[in-house]
Amino acid sequence: WFSGTEKVYDALPSEEQYIADVGYAPILIESFENGYTYKTGHVMNNEVYDNAGEQTDTFKSAIFSYEKDGDELIFSQDKAQSGISPQGSIVADVDGCKIYYHRYVNIVVPEDYKLSAEEKAAEESGDVIFSYGSEEIVEYTIQSAQWFDDGVQFMLMQMNGKLSADELVDMAKEAI
């Protein structure tokens, strides 16, 4: 998987500009009812590779950042030709559009870090994901609300954020 930034939006783009840049219809929100407002955004070029190193897909996505009282929220929109599988459990249905909620802990550790038996079990259960490459151990709680419409995956995501699961799902319902 490889991603590179193509374009930055200092202001929320128009629907016409977004379609010209990315190629599919967006959900554009200046601010959510709970006060999270648009901060910045960018278009990403994505390349997907299989285990043999062969490129299997290319697609563009948009990543929009929202903020309220220093708390950040990411709203991503992706249309991969190979498809994207939902993560989490279905927690709501809005006119046939299913919303999936997913929460996990990501712990970034140094390259030479050895997982304990308990850490390996937590990783196998899917409750914790370990990533390598940090000088010190850093822990993030990541939660997302995800849905699909016309082949596009929409995801609201927070890392160590202040929103509850219900608040995040309510924002997804508002976007739908």
N, C-alpha and C positions, 0 to 999 in steps of 0.2 A: 504494500500500500504506500503510495507517495502522494503528497498534496503540496501545491504551491500557490501562493497568492497571486491573483491576476489583477484585481481591481479593488480599490478601497472606496467606500461610501462614507463621507463625513456627515451627510444628511440622508434620510431614508429616500431611496430612489423611487421614481415613478414606476408604475406597472409597465409602461412601455420600455423604459430604460432597463428594468430588470429582465424582461423577456428578451430584449436585444442582447443583453450580457450573458444570460444563463440559458435561455431557450425554452422555458416553461413558465406557466402562470404562478405567481407567488402569493403568499399571504403577507401583506404589508401592514404593520401596526406601528403607529407613532408612539402610542402609550397604552398600557393595559389599565383596566378599571382600578386595579389595586395600587397604581402609582408607579410601576416600573416603566421608564421612558427610554426611547431609542437613544443610544450613545454613539455607536459606530457600526460599520458592517464591511464585509469584503466578500469577493467572489474567489472561490478556490477551484483550481484544476486538479482533479483526482485521477490517479492511475492505480488500478488494482492488478496484482500479480498472483499467479498460483504458486504452489510449492516448488515447481520446477523453474520459476523465474520468468514464466511466459506472461505477457500482459493479457488480461482477460476482459478488462473494461476500462473505459475512460468516461468521466462525467464531470459536470460542473455542479458546484453547490454554493449556497450563500450562507454566511454565518453572520447573524445580527446580534449585537450586544445591547442589553438593556440594563438600567441601573435605577436603584431606589435607595437613598440613604447609605450609599457606599456598598450596597449588596448587588452583585452582578448576576445576570441571567443570560444564557445563550439561547438563541432561537436559530436552529439550523434547518435548511431545506435542501434535500438531495434527491436527484433522480438518476439512480444507477441503472443501467440497462440490464445488468445481471441480477438486479433485485437486492433488496436489503431485508433481512429477517427481523421481525419485531423482537424486542427483548422485554422481559418482565411479564406481568399478569394483566389481563384485561380488567380495568377498573371502572370503565364507563363506556357508554355507547351514545353517540349523538347522531341521530338520524342515519343509523347504519354505519357510522364511522367509529371504529373501536379505538379507545385510548388505552395504551399500555403504560403501566407505571413500573419503573425499575429503580432499585436502590442497591448500591454496593459500596464497599470500602476499597480504595486503591492505595496501596502502600508502596512508595518508591524507596528503594534500598540501594546501597552501594553495589558495584559490580561483583565484588567478592563475597557478598552476603550469603550465608547458608540458612535455608529455611528450617525451622524446628518441625517436629512431627505435628504439633498442633497447627502451625502455620500452613503446612502442606494440606492438612485435612480441611482447614478453612478455605483454602484456594480450590480444592477439589469440589467443595460444596457450592462454589460460586459466590459465597458471601464476601470473599476478599480476593482482590487481584493484586499480585505483586509485579512491580515493574522495576527494572534495573537501570542505574545510571546516575543516581543522586549521590552527593558526597556524604549526606546524612540521611537518616530515615525520616521521611515526610509522609503523613497520612492525610488522605482526602476522603470525604464522604460525598459520593456522587449520586444524584437522583435525576431521573428524567421522566417526562411524559411524552409519549411518541404515538403518532398516528400516520395513516397512509391515505392519500387521496389522489386518484388518477395517476398512479405510478410514482408519486412523489412522497418521500418520507419527510415528515415534519417532526422536529424534536425540540422541546424546551428542556434545558439542562442547567443544573447548578452544581458547583463544587463548593462544599463547606458553606452553603448558603443558608439564609434565614427562613426560606419558605417551608411550610409543612407540605406533606404529600397532597393533602386536600387542596391547598392553595395552588400548587403547581398544576394539578388536574383541572381546577377551575379556570386557570389561565388557558389551558389547552382547549377547554370547552368554549371559551370566549373567542379564541383564534379560529376555531372551526365554524 
